[in-house]
Amino acid sequence: MTRHPPSALADHEVLEARFAGRVASALGEGASAAPHDISERLRFARERALARAREVRRAPVAVGIAAGPVALLAGGPSPWWLRLATWFPLVLLVCGLVAIEEWTAQEQVLAAAEIDAVLLTDDLPPDAWADPGFREFLKSPLSRQTP
């Protein structure tokens, strides 16, 4: 059920009352030309409709948020719970992004350490370390990738 401002509800009720008045006057005009048994049935139906309308106006209208059995037992969620429920997904998302960043950085450090360990434990001739091309190879990002 959508919530309308009080003025919109009042306008809606005024329009309903005008429509009901027009229908009632049209029925009243047609009832005088109808036979007696039909006019009595119309009168009885009109009285039942008016009684039903009075009952509906007197009945309290329940407006609220359906949030499951907890809301029914506790009388609805409290304001602090609503604030927590709205901020929780955002906090969870930020924590997840930070954890992914930390994991990615850790994986990069481990990959670089593994490559360095393989290079340092490999049997390289001393001339390879003195070669300027080999130094450039070690500095390039392609040498940091694992095969």
N, CA, C and O atoms as a GROMACS GRO file, in nm:
protein
  588
    1MET      N    1   0.084  -0.118   0.000
    1MET     CA    2   0.000   0.000   0.000
    1MET      C    3   0.089   0.123   0.000
    1MET      O    4   0.180   0.134   0.082
    2THR      N    5   0.063   0.214  -0.088
    2THR     CA    6   0.145   0.336  -0.094
    2THR      C    7   0.090   0.438   0.004
    2THR      O    8  -0.030   0.444   0.032
    3ARG      N    9   0.180   0.518   0.054
    3ARG     CA   10   0.141   0.621   0.150
    3ARG      C   11   0.122   0.752   0.075
    3ARG      O   12   0.208   0.792  -0.004
    4HIS      N   13   0.012   0.818   0.099
    4HIS     CA   14  -0.019   0.944   0.035
    4HIS      C   15  -0.022   1.053   0.141
    4HIS      O   16  -0.053   1.025   0.257
    5PRO      N   17   0.009   1.176   0.103
    5PRO     CA   18  -0.004   1.285   0.200
    5PRO      C   19  -0.151   1.303   0.238
    5PRO      O   20  -0.240   1.266   0.162
    6PRO      N   21  -0.176   1.360   0.356
    6PRO     CA   22  -0.315   1.376   0.402
    6PRO      C   23  -0.402   1.452   0.303
    6PRO      O   24  -0.520   1.419   0.288
    7SER      N   25  -0.348   1.552   0.236
    7SER     CA   26  -0.430   1.627   0.141
    7SER      C   27  -0.472   1.542   0.023
    7SER      O   28  -0.583   1.557  -0.027
    8ALA      N   29  -0.385   1.451  -0.022
    8ALA     CA   30  -0.420   1.362  -0.134
    8ALA      C   31  -0.530   1.266  -0.091
    8ALA      O   32  -0.619   1.235  -0.170
    9LEU      N   33  -0.523   1.217   0.034
    9LEU     CA   34  -0.628   1.129   0.083
    9LEU      C   35  -0.761   1.202   0.094
    9LEU      O   36  -0.866   1.146   0.061
   10ALA      N   37  -0.758   1.326   0.138
   10ALA     CA   38  -0.880   1.404   0.150
   10ALA      C   39  -0.940   1.430   0.012
   10ALA      O   40  -1.062   1.419  -0.006
   11ASP      N   41  -0.857   1.462  -0.087
   11ASP     CA   42  -0.906   1.483  -0.223
   11ASP      C   43  -0.967   1.356  -0.278
   11ASP      O   44  -1.070   1.360  -0.346
   12HIS      N   45  -0.905   1.243  -0.249
   12HIS     CA   46  -0.955   1.114  -0.297
   12HIS      C   47  -1.092   1.085  -0.236
   12HIS      O   48  -1.183   1.038  -0.305
   13GLU      N   49  -1.106   1.112  -0.107
   13GLU     CA   50  -1.235   1.090  -0.041
   13GLU      C   51  -1.343   1.183  -0.094
   13GLU      O   52  -1.459   1.142  -0.106
   14VAL      N   53  -1.307   1.306  -0.127
   14VAL     CA   54  -1.404   1.400  -0.185
   14VAL      C   55  -1.452   1.350  -0.320
   14VAL      O   56  -1.571   1.354  -0.351
   15LEU      N   57  -1.359   1.301  -0.401
   15LEU     CA   58  -1.397   1.247  -0.532
   15LEU      C   59  -1.486   1.125  -0.519
   15LEU      O   60  -1.581   1.108  -0.595
   16GLU      N   61  -1.456   1.038  -0.422
   16GLU     CA   62  -1.541   0.921  -0.398
   16GLU      C   63  -1.680   0.964  -0.355
   16GLU      O   64  -1.780   0.906  -0.399
   17ALA      N   65  -1.688   1.063  -0.270
   17ALA     CA   66  -1.819   1.109  -0.222
   17ALA      C   67  -1.900   1.169  -0.337
   17ALA      O   68  -2.021   1.146  -0.345
   18ARG      N   69  -1.836   1.245  -0.427
   18ARG     CA   70  -1.908   1.301  -0.541
   18ARG      C   71  -1.959   1.191  -0.633
   18ARG      O   72  -2.073   1.195  -0.679
   19PHE      N   73  -1.874   1.092  -0.658
   19PHE     CA   74  -1.915   0.981  -0.744
   19PHE      C   75  -2.032   0.905  -0.681
   19PHE      O   76  -2.128   0.869  -0.750
   20ALA      N   77  -2.022   0.881  -0.550
   20ALA     CA   78  -2.130   0.811  -0.481
   20ALA      C   79  -2.260   0.890  -0.488
   20ALA      O   80  -2.367   0.832  -0.504
   21GLY      N   81  -2.251   1.021  -0.475
   21GLY     CA   82  -2.371   1.104  -0.486
   21GLY      C   83  -2.434   1.097  -0.624
   21GLY      O   84  -2.556   1.090  -0.636
   22ARG      N   85  -2.352   1.098  -0.728
   22ARG     CA   86  -2.404   1.088  -0.865
   22ARG      C   87  -2.470   0.953  -0.889
   22ARG      O   88  -2.577   0.945  -0.950
   23VAL      N   89  -2.406   0.846  -0.841
   23VAL     CA   90  -2.464   0.712  -0.858
   23VAL      C   91  -2.595   0.702  -0.781
   23VAL      O   92  -2.693   0.647  -0.831
   24ALA      N   93  -2.598   0.756  -0.659
   24ALA     CA   94  -2.720   0.750  -0.578
   24ALA      C   95  -2.833   0.828  -0.643
   24ALA      O   96  -2.948   0.783  -0.642
   25SER      N   97  -2.803   0.945  -0.700
   25SER     CA   98  -2.910   1.022  -0.764
   25SER      C   99  -2.960   0.953  -0.890
   25SER      O  100  -3.080   0.956  -0.920
   26ALA      N  101  -2.867   0.889  -0.965
   26ALA     CA  102  -2.910   0.815  -1.084
   26ALA      C  103  -2.996   0.696  -1.046
   26ALA      O  104  -3.096   0.666  -1.112
   27LEU      N  105  -2.958   0.626  -0.940
   27LEU     CA  106  -3.039   0.514  -0.893
   27LEU      C  107  -3.174   0.560  -0.839
   27LEU      O  108  -3.274   0.492  -0.858
   28GLY      N  109  -3.176   0.674  -0.774
   28GLY     CA  110  -3.301   0.727  -0.721
   28GLY      C  111  -3.400   0.763  -0.832
   28GLY      O  112  -3.520   0.738  -0.820
   29GLU      N  113  -3.348   0.822  -0.939
   29GLU     CA  114  -3.434   0.858  -1.051
   29GLU      C  115  -3.489   0.733  -1.120
   29GLU      O  116  -3.606   0.730  -1.159
   30GLY      N  117  -3.404   0.631  -1.134
   30GLY     CA  118  -3.448   0.509  -1.200
   30GLY      C  119  -3.538   0.425  -1.111
   30GLY      O  120  -3.619   0.348  -1.162
   31ALA      N  121  -3.526   0.438  -0.979
   31ALA     CA  122  -3.606   0.358  -0.887
   31ALA      C  123  -3.752   0.399  -0.890
   31ALA      O  124  -3.839   0.315  -0.866
   32SER      N  125  -3.782   0.524  -0.918
   32SER     CA  126  -3.923   0.568  -0.920
   32SER      C  127  -3.999   0.508  -1.038
   32SER      O  128  -4.121   0.491  -1.030
   33ALA      N  129  -3.929   0.476  -1.146
   33ALA     CA  130  -3.994   0.418  -1.262
   33ALA      C  131  -3.995   0.265  -1.257
   33ALA      O  132  -4.059   0.202  -1.341
   34ALA      N  133  -3.926   0.205  -1.162
   34ALA     CA  134  -3.917   0.059  -1.153
   34ALA      C  135  -4.038   0.002  -1.079
   34ALA      O  136  -4.102   0.073  -1.001
   35PRO      N  137  -4.069  -0.124  -1.103
   35PRO     CA  138  -4.178  -0.189  -1.029
   35PRO      C  139  -4.146  -0.196  -0.879
   35PRO      O  140  -4.031  -0.179  -0.839
   36HIS      N  141  -4.249  -0.222  -0.798
   36HIS     CA  142  -4.237  -0.218  -0.654
   36HIS      C  143  -4.134  -0.320  -0.601
   36HIS      O  144  -4.053  -0.285  -0.516
   37ASP      N  145  -4.135  -0.443  -0.649
   37ASP     CA  146  -4.043  -0.544  -0.596
   37ASP      C  147  -3.897  -0.509  -0.627
   37ASP      O  148  -3.809  -0.535  -0.546
   38ILE      N  149  -3.871  -0.452  -0.743
   38ILE     CA  150  -3.734  -0.412  -0.778
   38ILE      C  151  -3.690  -0.293  -0.695
   38ILE      O  152  -3.576  -0.289  -0.650
   39SER      N  153  -3.779  -0.197  -0.672
   39SER     CA  154  -3.743  -0.081  -0.590
   39SER      C  155  -3.714  -0.123  -0.447
   39SER      O  156  -3.627  -0.064  -0.382
   40GLU      N  157  -3.786  -0.224  -0.395
   40GLU     CA  158  -3.759  -0.273  -0.260
   40GLU      C  159  -3.623  -0.342  -0.252
   40GLU      O  160  -3.550  -0.324  -0.155
   41ARG      N  161  -3.588  -0.420  -0.354
   41ARG     CA  162  -3.456  -0.484  -0.355
   41ARG      C  163  -3.346  -0.379  -0.363
   41ARG      O  164  -3.242  -0.392  -0.298
   42LEU      N  165  -3.368  -0.275  -0.444
   42LEU     CA  166  -3.268  -0.167  -0.453
   42LEU      C  167  -3.252  -0.094  -0.320
   42LEU      O  168  -3.141  -0.061  -0.280
   43ARG      N  169  -3.366  -0.069  -0.251
   43ARG     CA  170  -3.361  -0.001  -0.122
   43ARG      C  171  -3.284  -0.086  -0.021
   43ARG      O  172  -3.201  -0.034   0.054
   44PHE      N  173  -3.312  -0.216  -0.020
   44PHE     CA  174  -3.242  -0.306   0.072
   44PHE      C  175  -3.091  -0.311   0.041
   44PHE      O  176  -3.009  -0.309   0.133
   45ALA      N  177  -3.055  -0.318  -0.086
   45ALA     CA  178  -2.913  -0.321  -0.127
   45ALA      C  179  -2.844  -0.190  -0.089
   45ALA      O  180  -2.728  -0.191  -0.048
   46ARG      N  181  -2.915  -0.079  -0.104
   46ARG     CA  182  -2.857   0.051  -0.068
   46ARG      C  183  -2.831   0.059   0.082
   46ARG      O  184  -2.727   0.110   0.124
   47GLU      N  185  -2.924   0.008   0.162
   47GLU     CA  186  -2.906   0.010   0.307
   47GLU      C  187  -2.787  -0.077   0.348
   47GLU      O  188  -2.710  -0.040   0.436
   48ARG      N  189  -2.772  -0.194   0.285
   48ARG     CA  190  -2.658  -0.281   0.314
   48ARG      C  191  -2.527  -0.214   0.274
   48ARG      O  192  -2.427  -0.224   0.346
   49ALA      N  193  -2.526  -0.146   0.160
   49ALA     CA  194  -2.403  -0.078   0.114
   49ALA      C  195  -2.366   0.034   0.208
   49ALA      O  196  -2.248   0.053   0.238
   50LEU      N  197  -2.464   0.109   0.256
   50LEU     CA  198  -2.435   0.217   0.351
   50LEU      C  199  -2.383   0.162   0.484
   50LEU      O  200  -2.292   0.219   0.543
   51ALA      N  201  -2.441   0.052   0.530
   51ALA     CA  202  -2.394  -0.009   0.655
   51ALA      C  203  -2.250  -0.059   0.639
   51ALA      O  204  -2.167  -0.042   0.728
   52ARG      N  205  -2.221  -0.119   0.524
   52ARG     CA  206  -2.085  -0.168   0.498
   52ARG      C  207  -1.986  -0.051   0.492
   52ARG      O  208  -1.875  -0.062   0.543
   53ALA      N  209  -2.027   0.060   0.430
   53ALA     CA  210  -1.940   0.178   0.421
   53ALA      C  211  -1.911   0.234   0.560
   53ALA      O  212  -1.799   0.278   0.588
   54ARG      N  213  -2.011   0.234   0.648
   54ARG     CA  214  -1.988   0.282   0.785
   54ARG      C  215  -1.889   0.192   0.860
   54ARG      O  216  -1.804   0.241   0.935
   55GLU      N  217  -1.902   0.060   0.840
   55GLU     CA  218  -1.810  -0.033   0.906
   55GLU      C  219  -1.666  -0.013   0.858
   55GLU      O  220  -1.572  -0.018   0.937
   56VAL      N  221  -1.651   0.011   0.729
   56VAL     CA  222  -1.517   0.029   0.674
   56VAL      C  223  -1.454   0.157   0.728
   56VAL      O  224  -1.335   0.160   0.757
   57ARG      N  225  -1.532   0.261   0.740
   57ARG     CA  226  -1.478   0.388   0.792
   57ARG      C  227  -1.440   0.378   0.938
   57ARG      O  228  -1.346   0.444   0.983
   58ARG      N  229  -1.511   0.295   1.014
   58ARG     CA  230  -1.480   0.281   1.156
   58ARG      C  231  -1.362   0.188   1.183
   58ARG      O  232  -1.298   0.200   1.287
   59ALA      N  233  -1.332   0.097   1.091
   59ALA     CA  234  -1.226  -0.001   1.112
   59ALA      C  235  -1.090   0.069   1.108
   59ALA      O  236  -1.066   0.154   1.023
   60PRO      N  237  -1.001   0.034   1.201
   60PRO     CA  238  -0.867   0.094   1.200
   60PRO      C  239  -0.787   0.042   1.080
   60PRO      O  240  -0.799  -0.073   1.040
   61VAL      N  241  -0.706   0.131   1.025
   61VAL     CA  242  -0.623   0.096   0.911
   61VAL      C  243  -0.484   0.063   0.963
   61VAL      O  244  -0.423   0.144   1.032
   62ALA      N  245  -0.435  -0.055   0.930
   62ALA     CA  246  -0.301  -0.097   0.973
   62ALA      C  247  -0.202  -0.066   0.862
   62ALA      O  248  -0.209  -0.124   0.754
   63VAL      N  249  -0.110   0.026   0.892
   63VAL     CA  250  -0.005   0.061   0.796
   63VAL      C  251   0.127   0.034   0.864
   63VAL      O  252   0.150   0.082   0.975
   64GLY      N  253   0.215  -0.041   0.798
   64GLY     CA  254   0.344  -0.071   0.857
   64GLY      C  255   0.433  -0.142   0.759
   64GLY      O  256   0.398  -0.161   0.642
   65ILE      N  257   0.551  -0.182   0.808
   65ILE     CA  258   0.649  -0.252   0.726
   65ILE      C  259   0.643  -0.399   0.764
   65ILE      O  260   0.657  -0.434   0.882
   66ALA      N  261   0.623  -0.484   0.666
   66ALA     CA  262   0.624  -0.628   0.692
   66ALA      C  263   0.768  -0.676   0.690
   66ALA      O  264   0.830  -0.680   0.584
   67ALA      N  265   0.821  -0.712   0.805
   67ALA     CA  266   0.960  -0.756   0.812
   67ALA      C  267   0.971  -0.893   0.875
   67ALA      O  268   1.076  -0.928   0.929
   68GLY      N  269   0.866  -0.970   0.868
   68GLY     CA  270   0.873  -1.106   0.917
   68GLY      C  271   0.821  -1.119   1.059
   68GLY      O  272   0.765  -1.025   1.115
   69PRO      N  273   0.839  -1.237   1.117
   69PRO     CA  274   0.784  -1.265   1.250
   69PRO      C  275   0.844  -1.178   1.359
   69PRO      O  276   0.776  -1.147   1.457
   70VAL      N  277   0.969  -1.139   1.345
   70VAL     CA  278   1.032  -1.056   1.448
   70VAL      C  279   0.962  -0.921   1.457
   70VAL      O  280   0.940  -0.871   1.567
   71ALA      N  281   0.929  -0.863   1.342
   71ALA     CA  282   0.861  -0.734   1.342
   71ALA      C  283   0.723  -0.745   1.405
   71ALA      O  284   0.678  -0.653   1.472
   72LEU      N  285   0.656  -0.857   1.383
   72LEU     CA  286   0.524  -0.875   1.441
   72LEU      C  287   0.532  -0.890   1.592
   72LEU      O  288   0.448  -0.836   1.665
   73LEU      N  289   0.632  -0.963   1.640
   73LEU     CA  290   0.643  -0.984   1.784
   73LEU      C  291   0.698  -0.862   1.857
   73LEU      O  292   0.655  -0.832   1.968
   74ALA      N  293   0.790  -0.793   1.795
   74ALA     CA  294   0.855  -0.680   1.862
   74ALA      C  295   0.786  -0.548   1.833
   74ALA      O  296   0.827  -0.445   1.888
   75GLY      N  297   0.686  -0.547   1.750
   75GLY     CA  298   0.617  -0.423   1.717
   75GLY      C  299   0.687  -0.344   1.609
   75GLY      O  300   0.665  -0.224   1.597
   76GLY      N  301   0.770  -0.407   1.532
   76GLY     CA  302   0.839  -0.338   1.422
   76GLY      C  303   0.984  -0.312   1.455
   76GLY      O  304   1.022  -0.312   1.572
   77PRO      N  305   1.065  -0.290   1.353
   77PRO     CA  306   1.207  -0.264   1.377
   77PRO      C  307   1.229  -0.127   1.439
   77PRO      O  308   1.156  -0.031   1.411
   78SER      N  309   1.329  -0.119   1.524
   78SER     CA  310   1.360   0.009   1.588
   78SER      C  311   1.448   0.092   1.496
   78SER      O  312   1.508   0.037   1.404
   79PRO      N  313   1.458   0.222   1.518
   79PRO     CA  314   1.538   0.309   1.430
   79PRO      C  315   1.685   0.271   1.424
   79PRO      O  316   1.745   0.280   1.316
   80TRP      N  317   1.746   0.229   1.534
   80TRP     CA  318   1.888   0.194   1.528
   80TRP      C  319   1.908   0.068   1.444
   80TRP      O  320   2.009   0.055   1.376
   81TRP      N  321   1.813  -0.023   1.447
   81TRP     CA  322   1.822  -0.144   1.367
   81TRP      C  323   1.810  -0.112   1.219
   81TRP      O  324   1.878  -0.173   1.136
   82LEU      N  325   1.725  -0.017   1.185
   82LEU     CA  326   1.713   0.023   1.045
   82LEU      C  327   1.842   0.088   0.996
   82LEU      O  328   1.886   0.062   0.884
   83ARG      N  329   1.902   0.173   1.078
   83ARG     CA  330   2.028   0.236   1.038
   83ARG      C  331   2.137   0.131   1.019
   83ARG      O  332   2.214   0.137   0.923
   84LEU      N  333   2.144   0.037   1.111
   84LEU     CA  334   2.244  -0.070   1.100
   84LEU      C  335   2.219  -0.154   0.975
   84LEU      O  336   2.314  -0.191   0.905
   85ALA      N  337   2.096  -0.183   0.947
   85ALA     CA  338   2.062  -0.265   0.830
   85ALA      C  339   2.094  -0.193   0.700
   85ALA      O  340   2.126  -0.258   0.601
   86THR      N  341   2.087  -0.061   0.696
   86THR     CA  342   2.118   0.012   0.573
   86THR      C  343   2.267   0.030   0.554
   86THR      O  344   2.314   0.033   0.440
   87TRP      N  345   2.344   0.042   0.662
   87TRP     CA  346   2.488   0.063   0.649
   87TRP      C  347   2.566  -0.068   0.643
   87TRP      O  348   2.679  -0.068   0.594
   88PHE      N  349   2.510  -0.177   0.690
   88PHE     CA  350   2.581  -0.304   0.694
   88PHE      C  351   2.630  -0.350   0.557
   88PHE      O  352   2.746  -0.391   0.547
   89PRO      N  353   2.549  -0.348   0.451
   89PRO     CA  354   2.601  -0.392   0.320
   89PRO      C  355   2.718  -0.307   0.271
   89PRO      O  356   2.811  -0.360   0.210
   90LEU      N  357   2.714  -0.177   0.295
   90LEU     CA  358   2.823  -0.090   0.253
   90LEU      C  359   2.952  -0.121   0.329
   90LEU      O  360   3.060  -0.128   0.269
   91VAL      N  361   2.942  -0.140   0.459
   91VAL     CA  362   3.059  -0.174   0.540
   91VAL      C  363   3.114  -0.310   0.496
   91VAL      O  364   3.236  -0.328   0.486
   92LEU      N  365   3.027  -0.405   0.471
   92LEU     CA  366   3.070  -0.537   0.425
   92LEU      C  367   3.141  -0.528   0.290
   92LEU      O  368   3.241  -0.596   0.269
   93LEU      N  369   3.090  -0.445   0.200
   93LEU     CA  370   3.153  -0.427   0.069
   93LEU      C  371   3.292  -0.367   0.082
   93LEU      O  372   3.386  -0.414   0.018
   94VAL      N  373   3.306  -0.264   0.164
   94VAL     CA  374   3.437  -0.200   0.183
   94VAL      C  375   3.536  -0.298   0.246
   94VAL      O  376   3.651  -0.304   0.204
   95CYS      N  377   3.492  -0.373   0.345
   95CYS     CA  378   3.581  -0.473   0.407
   95CYS      C  379   3.623  -0.578   0.306
   95CYS      O  380   3.738  -0.620   0.305
   96GLY      N  381   3.532  -0.621   0.220
   96GLY     CA  382   3.566  -0.718   0.117
   96GLY      C  383   3.667  -0.664   0.018
   96GLY      O  384   3.760  -0.735  -0.022
   97LEU      N  385   3.651  -0.538  -0.021
   97LEU     CA  386   3.746  -0.477  -0.115
   97LEU      C  387   3.885  -0.463  -0.052
   97LEU      O  388   3.985  -0.485  -0.119
   98VAL      N  389   3.891  -0.426   0.074
   98VAL     CA  390   4.019  -0.415   0.144
   98VAL      C  391   4.085  -0.553   0.154
   98VAL      O  392   4.206  -0.565   0.135
   99ALA      N  393   4.008  -0.655   0.185
   99ALA     CA  394   4.062  -0.791   0.196
   99ALA      C  395   4.115  -0.839   0.060
   99ALA      O  396   4.220  -0.903   0.054
  100ILE      N  397   4.043  -0.808  -0.048
  100ILE     CA  398   4.090  -0.847  -0.182
  100ILE      C  399   4.220  -0.776  -0.215
  100ILE      O  400   4.310  -0.837  -0.272
  101GLU      N  401   4.230  -0.648  -0.182
  101GLU     CA  402   4.353  -0.572  -0.208
  101GLU      C  403   4.471  -0.631  -0.130
  101GLU      O  404   4.580  -0.647  -0.185
  102GLU      N  405   4.450  -0.663  -0.003
  102GLU     CA  406   4.556  -0.722   0.077
  102GLU      C  407   4.599  -0.858   0.021
  102GLU      O  408   4.718  -0.887   0.014
  103TRP      N  409   4.504  -0.939  -0.018
  103TRP     CA  410   4.535  -1.071  -0.072
  103TRP      C  411   4.614  -1.059  -0.203
  103TRP      O  412   4.710  -1.133  -0.225
  104THR      N  413   4.573  -0.964  -0.290
  104THR     CA  414   4.644  -0.944  -0.417
  104THR      C  415   4.787  -0.897  -0.393
  104THR      O  416   4.880  -0.946  -0.458
  105ALA      N  417   4.807  -0.805  -0.301
  105ALA     CA  418   4.942  -0.758  -0.270
  105ALA      C  419   5.027  -0.871  -0.213
  105ALA      O  420   5.144  -0.884  -0.248
  106GLN      N  421   4.969  -0.953  -0.128
  106GLN     CA  422   5.043  -1.066  -0.071
  106GLN      C  423   5.082  -1.166  -0.180
  106GLN      O  424   5.194  -1.219  -0.178
  107GLU      N  425   4.992  -1.192  -0.274
  107GLU     CA  426   5.023  -1.284  -0.384
  107GLU      C  427   5.135  -1.229  -0.472
  107GLU      O  428   5.220  -1.305  -0.518
  108GLN      N  429   5.136  -1.099  -0.496
  108GLN     CA  430   5.242  -1.039  -0.577
  108GLN      C  431   5.378  -1.049  -0.506
  108GLN      O  432   5.479  -1.079  -0.569
  109VAL      N  433   5.378  -1.024  -0.377
  109VAL     CA  434   5.503  -1.035  -0.300
  109VAL      C  435   5.552  -1.179  -0.302
  109VAL      O  436   5.672  -1.201  -0.319
  110LEU      N  437   5.465  -1.276  -0.283
  110LEU     CA  438   5.506  -1.417  -0.284
  110LEU      C  439   5.559  -1.459  -0.421
  110LEU      O  440   5.656  -1.535  -0.430
  111ALA      N  441   5.495  -1.411  -0.529
  111ALA     CA  442   5.542  -1.445  -0.664
  111ALA      C  443   5.680  -1.386  -0.689
  111ALA      O  444   5.767  -1.454  -0.744
  112ALA      N  445   5.703  -1.261  -0.649
  112ALA     CA  446   5.834  -1.198  -0.667
  112ALA      C  447   5.940  -1.270  -0.583
  112ALA      O  448   6.052  -1.289  -0.629
  113ALA      N  449   5.906  -1.310  -0.462
  113ALA     CA  450   6.001  -1.380  -0.375
  113ALA      C  451   6.036  -1.517  -0.435
  113ALA      O  452   6.151  -1.560  -0.427
  114GLU      N  453   5.938  -1.583  -0.494
  114GLU     CA  454   5.964  -1.713  -0.555
  114GLU      C  455   6.059  -1.700  -0.674
  114GLU      O  456   6.151  -1.780  -0.690
  115ILE      N  457   6.038  -1.598  -0.758
  115ILE     CA  458   6.127  -1.576  -0.872
  115ILE      C  459   6.268  -1.542  -0.825
  115ILE      O  460   6.366  -1.593  -0.878
  116ASP      N  461   6.276  -1.455  -0.725
  116ASP     CA  462   6.409  -1.420  -0.671
  116ASP      C  463   6.480  -1.542  -0.614
  116ASP      O  464   6.600  -1.559  -0.633
  117ALA      N  465   6.405  -1.627  -0.544
  117ALA     CA  466   6.466  -1.747  -0.487
  117ALA      C  467   6.516  -1.841  -0.596
  117ALA      O  468   6.623  -1.899  -0.583
  118VAL      N  469   6.440  -1.855  -0.703
  118VAL     CA  470   6.483  -1.942  -0.814
  118VAL      C  471   6.607  -1.885  -0.881
  118VAL      O  472   6.700  -1.959  -0.913
  119LEU      N  473   6.609  -1.755  -0.902
  119LEU     CA  474   6.725  -1.693  -0.967
  119LEU      C  475   6.850  -1.702  -0.880
  119LEU      O  476   6.960  -1.727  -0.930
  120LEU      N  477   6.833  -1.681  -0.750
  120LEU     CA  478   6.950  -1.682  -0.662
  120LEU      C  479   7.003  -1.823  -0.636
  120LEU      O  480   7.122  -1.839  -0.610
  121THR      N  481   6.919  -1.923  -0.641
  121THR     CA  482   6.966  -2.059  -0.616
  121THR      C  483   7.008  -2.130  -0.744
  121THR      O  484   7.064  -2.240  -0.738
  122ASP      N  485   6.983  -2.070  -0.858
  122ASP     CA  486   7.022  -2.131  -0.985
  122ASP      C  487   7.173  -2.117  -1.004
  122ASP      O  488   7.235  -2.023  -0.954
  123ASP      N  489   7.228  -2.211  -1.076
  123ASP     CA  490   7.371  -2.206  -1.106
  123ASP      C  491   7.393  -2.116  -1.227
  123ASP      O  492   7.378  -2.159  -1.341
  124LEU      N  493   7.428  -1.994  -1.201
  124LEU     CA  494   7.457  -1.899  -1.308
  124LEU      C  495   7.607  -1.873  -1.311
  124LEU      O  496   7.672  -1.864  -1.206
  125PRO      N  497   7.659  -1.862  -1.426
  125PRO     CA  498   7.801  -1.825  -1.432
  125PRO      C  499   7.818  -1.680  -1.388
  125PRO      O  500   7.726  -1.601  -1.408
  126PRO      N  501   7.929  -1.644  -1.330
  126PRO     CA  502   7.952  -1.506  -1.285
  126PRO      C  503   7.943  -1.405  -1.398
  126PRO      O  504   7.910  -1.289  -1.375
  127ASP      N  505   7.970  -1.448  -1.521
  127ASP     CA  506   7.960  -1.355  -1.633
  127ASP      C  507   7.816  -1.310  -1.655
  127ASP      O  508   7.793  -1.198  -1.703
  128ALA      N  509   7.718  -1.394  -1.621
  128ALA     CA  510   7.577  -1.358  -1.640
  128ALA      C  511   7.539  -1.240  -1.551
  128ALA      O  512   7.465  -1.152  -1.594
  129TRP      N  513   7.591  -1.237  -1.428
  129TRP     CA  514   7.560  -1.127  -1.338
  129TRP      C  515   7.626  -0.998  -1.386
  129TRP      O  516   7.573  -0.890  -1.360
  130ALA      N  517   7.735  -1.006  -1.453
  130ALA     CA  518   7.805  -0.887  -1.502
  130ALA      C  519   7.746  -0.837  -1.634
  130ALA      O  520   7.775  -0.724  -1.673
  131ASP      N  521   7.667  -0.917  -1.701
  131ASP     CA  522   7.609  -0.879  -1.830
  131ASP      C  523   7.502  -0.772  -1.810
  131ASP      O  524   7.409  -0.794  -1.732
  132PRO      N  525   7.512  -0.653  -1.880
  132PRO     CA  526   7.410  -0.548  -1.862
  132PRO      C  527   7.272  -0.591  -1.913
  132PRO      O  528   7.172  -0.546  -1.858
  133GLY      N  529   7.266  -0.675  -2.012
  133GLY     CA  530   7.136  -0.723  -2.062
  133GLY      C  531   7.063  -0.808  -1.961
  133GLY      O  532   6.941  -0.802  -1.950
  134PHE      N  533   7.140  -0.888  -1.883
  134PHE     CA  534   7.079  -0.972  -1.780
  134PHE      C  535   7.022  -0.887  -1.667
  134PHE      O  536   6.917  -0.917  -1.612
  135ARG      N  537   7.095  -0.778  -1.634
  135ARG     CA  538   7.043  -0.686  -1.531
  135ARG      C  539   6.913  -0.621  -1.577
  135ARG      O  540   6.819  -0.606  -1.498
  136GLU      N  541   6.908  -0.583  -1.704
  136GLU     CA  542   6.785  -0.524  -1.758
  136GLU      C  543   6.672  -0.627  -1.760
  136GLU      O  544   6.556  -0.593  -1.735
  137PHE      N  545   6.704  -0.753  -1.789
  137PHE     CA  546   6.606  -0.860  -1.788
  137PHE      C  547   6.546  -0.878  -1.649
  137PHE      O  548   6.426  -0.898  -1.634
  138LEU      N  549   6.632  -0.868  -1.548
  138LEU     CA  550   6.582  -0.883  -1.411
  138LEU      C  551   6.495  -0.766  -1.369
  138LEU      O  552   6.403  -0.783  -1.288
  139LYS      N  553   6.521  -0.647  -1.423
  139LYS     CA  554   6.442  -0.528  -1.387
  139LYS      C  555   6.309  -0.523  -1.461
  139LYS      O  556   6.216  -0.457  -1.415
  140SER      N  557   6.297  -0.592  -1.573
  140SER     CA  558   6.174  -0.583  -1.654
  140SER      C  559   6.059  -0.659  -1.585
  140SER      O  560   6.082  -0.758  -1.515
  141PRO      N  561   5.937  -0.611  -1.605
  141PRO     CA  562   5.822  -0.677  -1.542
  141PRO      C  563   5.798  -0.817  -1.599
  141PRO      O  564   5.737  -0.899  -1.531
  142LEU      N  565   5.843  -0.846  -1.720
  142LEU     CA  566   5.822  -0.978  -1.778
  142LEU      C  567   5.901  -1.085  -1.704
  142LEU      O  568   5.860  -1.201  -1.698
  143SER      N  569   6.014  -1.046  -1.646
  143SER     CA  570   6.095  -1.145  -1.574
  143SER      C  571   6.032  -1.180  -1.440
  143SER      O  572   6.070  -1.280  -1.379
  144ARG      N  573   5.936  -1.101  -1.394
  144ARG     CA  574   5.871  -1.125  -1.265
  144ARG      C  575   5.756  -1.225  -1.276
  144ARG      O  576   5.705  -1.270  -1.173
  145GLN      N  577   5.714  -1.261  -1.396
  145GLN     CA  578   5.602  -1.352  -1.413
  145GLN      C  579   5.651  -1.495  -1.400
  145GLN      O  580   5.762  -1.528  -1.441
  146THR      N  581   5.565  -1.579  -1.342
  146THR     CA  582   5.599  -1.720  -1.329
  146THR      C  583   5.562  -1.792  -1.457
  146THR      O  584   5.464  -1.754  -1.523
  147PRO      N  585   5.638  -1.895  -1.495
  147PRO     CA  586   5.608  -1.966  -1.619
  147PRO      C  587   5.482  -2.048  -1.609
  147PRO      O  588   5.443  -2.114  -1.705
   0.00000   0.00000   0.00000
